[in-house]
Amino acid sequence: MRPEESERTGRGRRPGYNRGQITQAAVAVADEEGMDAVTMRRIAAELGTGAMSLYRYVAGRDDLIDLMIDAAVGEMALPTQPSGNWREDLTLVAEQTRAVGLRHPWQIALANRRPTLGPNSLRVQEFAMSALDGFGLDIDEIASLIGMLSDYAHSAVHREIGWLEQARRTGMDMAQWMSGYVGPYVAEVVASGQYPMFTRSIEQARVPHLPPEERFRYGLAHVLNGIAAGLPAESGRAVAVPDGPIPSCPLNRSADPS
């Protein structure tokens, strides 16, 4: 809402950049180097100007971060209005949240700590909440259900980013980490017989070994079924979560002589 200064100090001279350009420069730095690298001085250097000149456009780093978050959220490809199929609409919101989060990991880290009410964030919120309008729910119920969806999407993507960062830092993907790094310890825990549920998760669980996108959709199906439970029965019954054969557990692969 704050107006941008329309001219520089010289009479008739127009600014060589605008708030949007400053925001995009900051997003690019955060994508490449993380949020710690985003300072007014650094962004000014990227634009080839002095740090003090940026204060004509943004009041400070906190305002710049709000603009960055809203710019990232603006990349979510959503229709103008919900389709009328709430499950498909909310699936789209969740999947777009994941896509944006993987492109901009810093945005996911800030999502639940720094709520914003920028125009893009409001657009996404309006779309998601409107998908559940018309079912007789009050606004608190709608907000709670959408909050549950949002919390799942952000936490799942945060974990996925963590694994990607772990792989980048150590050179080991999840399967290598499980088999080569923690495998011997887990084998001892299983052999002890003290943790039967943990043992079942090691020997029988298939979800941890699914590709990331399938793992995300598996959890999302449970969240959507939870939302369905809060809606009138005719509005959308629960559906079965993805199923299939259990992949070979990475902890067992290292012991396979083949």
C-alpha positions as CSV (number, residue, x, y, z in Angstrom):
1,M,0.0,0.0,0.0
2,R,3.0,2.3,0.4
3,P,3.5,4.4,-2.7
4,E,6.8,4.1,-4.4
5,E,8.8,7.3,-4.9
6,S,8.1,8.3,-8.5
7,E,11.3,10.3,-9.1
8,R,14.9,10.3,-8.0
9,T,16.4,13.4,-6.4
10,G,17.1,15.1,-9.7
11,R,14.2,16.9,-11.4
12,G,12.4,14.8,-13.9
13,R,14.6,11.7,-13.4
14,R,12.7,8.5,-13.2
15,P,13.8,5.6,-11.0
16,G,16.0,3.0,-12.7
17,Y,14.3,0.1,-10.9
18,N,11.1,-0.6,-8.9
19,R,9.9,-2.5,-5.9
20,G,9.2,-5.6,-8.1
21,Q,12.8,-5.6,-9.4
22,I,14.2,-5.3,-5.9
23,T,12.0,-8.2,-4.8
24,Q,13.1,-10.4,-7.6
25,A,16.7,-9.7,-7.0
26,A,16.3,-10.7,-3.3
27,V,14.4,-13.9,-4.3
28,A,17.3,-14.8,-6.6
29,V,19.9,-14.3,-3.9
30,A,17.8,-16.3,-1.4
31,D,17.3,-19.2,-3.9
32,E,21.1,-19.4,-4.5
33,E,22.5,-18.6,-1.1
34,G,19.7,-18.7,1.5
35,M,18.1,-16.0,3.6
36,D,21.2,-15.0,5.5
37,A,22.6,-13.6,2.3
38,V,19.6,-11.3,1.8
39,T,20.7,-7.9,3.2
40,M,19.9,-4.4,1.9
41,R,23.5,-3.9,1.1
42,R,23.7,-7.2,-0.9
43,I,20.5,-6.5,-2.9
44,A,21.7,-3.0,-3.7
45,A,25.0,-4.4,-5.0
46,E,23.1,-6.9,-7.2
47,L,21.2,-3.9,-8.7
48,G,24.3,-1.8,-9.0
49,T,23.2,0.9,-6.6
50,G,23.7,2.1,-3.0
51,A,21.9,0.5,-0.1
52,M,20.4,3.7,1.0
53,S,18.6,4.1,-2.3
54,L,16.5,1.0,-1.7
55,Y,14.8,2.6,1.3
56,R,12.9,4.8,-1.2
57,Y,11.1,1.6,-2.2
58,V,11.1,-0.6,1.0
59,A,11.2,0.5,4.6
60,G,13.7,-2.2,5.5
61,R,14.7,-5.9,5.4
62,D,11.5,-7.1,7.1
63,D,9.3,-5.4,4.5
64,L,11.5,-6.9,1.8
65,I,11.0,-10.4,3.2
66,D,7.2,-9.9,3.2
67,L,7.5,-8.9,-0.5
68,M,9.6,-12.0,-1.2
69,I,7.2,-14.4,0.4
70,D,4.3,-12.9,-1.5
71,A,6.2,-13.0,-4.7
72,A,6.9,-16.7,-4.2
73,V,3.3,-17.5,-3.4
74,G,2.3,-15.6,-6.5
75,E,3.9,-18.4,-8.6
76,M,1.1,-20.8,-7.4
77,A,-0.9,-21.6,-10.6
78,L,-4.5,-21.6,-9.5
79,P,-7.7,-20.8,-11.3
80,T,-9.6,-17.6,-10.5
81,Q,-12.4,-19.6,-8.9
82,P,-12.7,-23.1,-7.4
83,S,-14.0,-25.8,-9.8
84,G,-16.7,-27.0,-7.5
85,N,-14.8,-30.3,-6.8
86,W,-13.3,-29.4,-3.4
87,R,-11.0,-32.4,-3.3
88,E,-9.4,-31.6,-6.7
89,D,-9.2,-27.9,-5.7
90,L,-7.4,-28.6,-2.5
91,T,-5.1,-31.2,-4.1
92,L,-4.1,-28.5,-6.5
93,V,-3.4,-26.0,-3.7
94,A,-1.2,-28.6,-1.9
95,E,0.7,-29.6,-5.0
96,Q,1.3,-26.0,-5.9
97,T,2.5,-25.4,-2.4
98,R,5.0,-28.2,-2.8
99,A,6.2,-27.0,-6.2
100,V,6.8,-23.4,-5.0
101,G,8.5,-24.7,-1.8
102,L,10.9,-26.9,-3.7
103,R,11.8,-23.9,-6.0
104,H,12.2,-21.6,-3.0
105,P,13.2,-23.5,0.1
106,W,13.6,-20.4,2.2
107,Q,9.8,-19.6,1.6
108,I,8.8,-22.9,3.3
109,A,11.1,-22.2,6.2
110,L,9.3,-18.9,6.7
111,A,5.8,-20.0,5.9
112,N,4.6,-20.8,9.4
113,R,6.7,-18.4,11.3
114,R,5.9,-15.3,9.3
115,P,2.3,-15.1,8.1
116,T,1.7,-12.5,5.4
117,L,-1.4,-10.8,4.0
118,G,0.0,-9.8,0.6
119,P,-2.3,-9.9,-2.4
120,N,-0.9,-13.2,-3.7
121,S,-1.2,-14.9,-0.2
122,L,-4.7,-13.6,0.1
123,R,-5.6,-14.9,-3.4
124,V,-4.4,-18.4,-2.5
125,Q,-6.2,-18.3,0.9
126,E,-9.4,-17.1,-0.7
127,F,-9.3,-19.9,-3.3
128,A,-8.7,-22.6,-0.7
129,M,-11.3,-21.4,1.7
130,S,-13.9,-20.9,-1.1
131,A,-13.4,-24.5,-2.1
132,L,-15.1,-25.5,1.2
133,D,-17.8,-22.8,1.2
134,G,-21.4,-23.8,0.7
135,F,-21.3,-27.0,2.9
136,G,-22.8,-25.4,5.9
137,L,-19.5,-25.0,7.8
138,D,-18.9,-21.9,9.8
139,I,-15.8,-19.8,9.1
140,D,-13.8,-21.3,12.0
141,E,-14.4,-24.8,10.7
142,I,-13.3,-23.8,7.2
143,A,-10.2,-22.0,8.5
144,S,-9.3,-25.0,10.6
145,L,-9.6,-27.5,7.8
146,I,-7.6,-25.3,5.4
147,G,-5.0,-24.8,8.2
148,M,-4.7,-28.6,8.5
149,L,-4.1,-28.9,4.7
150,S,-1.5,-26.1,4.8
151,D,0.3,-27.5,7.9
152,Y,0.6,-30.9,6.2
153,A,1.9,-29.4,2.9
154,H,4.5,-27.2,4.5
155,S,5.8,-29.8,7.0
156,A,6.0,-32.5,4.3
157,V,7.9,-30.2,1.9
158,H,10.1,-29.0,4.8
159,R,11.1,-32.6,5.4
160,E,11.7,-33.2,1.7
161,I,13.9,-30.2,1.5
162,G,15.8,-31.5,4.5
163,W,16.5,-34.8,2.8
164,L,17.7,-32.9,-0.3
165,E,20.0,-30.8,1.7
166,Q,21.3,-33.8,3.6
167,A,22.0,-35.5,0.2
168,R,23.8,-32.4,-1.1
169,R,25.9,-32.1,2.1
170,T,26.8,-35.7,2.6
171,G,26.6,-37.2,-0.9
172,M,24.1,-39.8,0.4
173,D,20.5,-40.1,-0.6
174,M,17.9,-41.5,1.7
175,A,18.5,-45.1,0.7
176,Q,22.2,-44.8,1.2
177,W,21.8,-43.1,4.5
178,M,19.5,-45.7,5.8
179,S,21.6,-48.7,4.6
180,G,25.1,-47.4,5.1
181,Y,25.0,-44.9,7.9
182,V,22.3,-45.9,10.3
183,G,21.7,-49.4,9.0
184,P,24.0,-51.2,11.5
185,Y,22.5,-49.4,14.5
186,V,18.9,-50.0,13.3
187,A,19.7,-53.7,12.8
188,E,20.7,-53.9,16.5
189,V,17.6,-52.1,17.6
190,V,15.4,-54.5,15.6
191,A,17.4,-57.5,16.9
192,S,16.8,-56.4,20.5
193,G,13.1,-57.1,20.2
194,Q,12.3,-54.1,22.5
195,Y,10.6,-52.0,19.9
196,P,8.0,-54.1,18.0
197,M,6.2,-51.2,16.3
198,F,9.5,-49.7,15.1
199,T,10.5,-53.1,13.8
200,R,7.3,-53.3,11.9
201,S,8.0,-49.9,10.3
202,I,11.4,-51.1,9.2
203,E,10.3,-54.4,7.9
204,Q,6.9,-53.6,6.5
205,A,6.5,-49.9,5.8
206,R,6.5,-49.0,2.1
207,V,5.8,-45.2,2.2
208,P,9.3,-44.1,3.4
209,H,10.7,-45.8,0.3
210,L,8.3,-44.2,-2.3
211,P,9.5,-41.4,-4.6
212,P,9.0,-38.0,-2.9
213,E,6.0,-37.0,-5.0
214,E,4.2,-40.3,-4.3
215,R,5.1,-40.0,-0.6
216,F,3.6,-36.5,-0.6
217,R,0.4,-37.7,-2.3
218,Y,0.0,-40.6,0.2
219,G,0.0,-38.2,3.1
220,L,-2.2,-35.8,1.3
221,A,-4.9,-38.4,0.7
222,H,-5.1,-39.0,4.5
223,V,-5.5,-35.2,5.1
224,L,-8.2,-34.9,2.4
225,N,-10.0,-37.9,4.0
226,G,-9.9,-36.0,7.3
227,I,-11.4,-33.0,5.7
228,A,-14.1,-35.1,4.1
229,A,-15.0,-36.4,7.6
230,G,-15.8,-32.8,8.6
231,L,-18.1,-32.3,5.6
232,P,-21.7,-33.5,4.9
233,A,-21.6,-37.1,3.8
234,E,-22.8,-36.3,0.3
235,S,-20.1,-33.7,-0.3
236,G,-17.2,-36.1,-0.7
237,R,-16.6,-39.5,0.8
238,A,-13.2,-40.6,1.9
239,V,-11.2,-42.4,-0.8
240,A,-8.6,-45.1,-0.4
241,V,-5.0,-44.0,0.0
242,P,-2.5,-45.1,-2.7
243,D,-1.6,-48.8,-2.3
244,G,0.8,-51.2,-3.9
245,P,3.6,-53.7,-3.3
246,I,6.1,-52.9,-0.5
247,P,9.4,-51.9,-2.0
248,S,12.6,-53.5,-0.9
249,C,13.7,-51.9,2.3
250,P,17.1,-50.2,1.9
251,L,18.2,-51.6,5.2
252,N,17.9,-55.1,3.7
253,R,19.5,-54.3,0.4
254,S,23.1,-54.1,1.8
255,A,22.7,-57.6,3.0
256,D,21.5,-58.9,-0.4
257,P,24.5,-60.6,-2.0
258,S,23.0,-59.8,-5.4
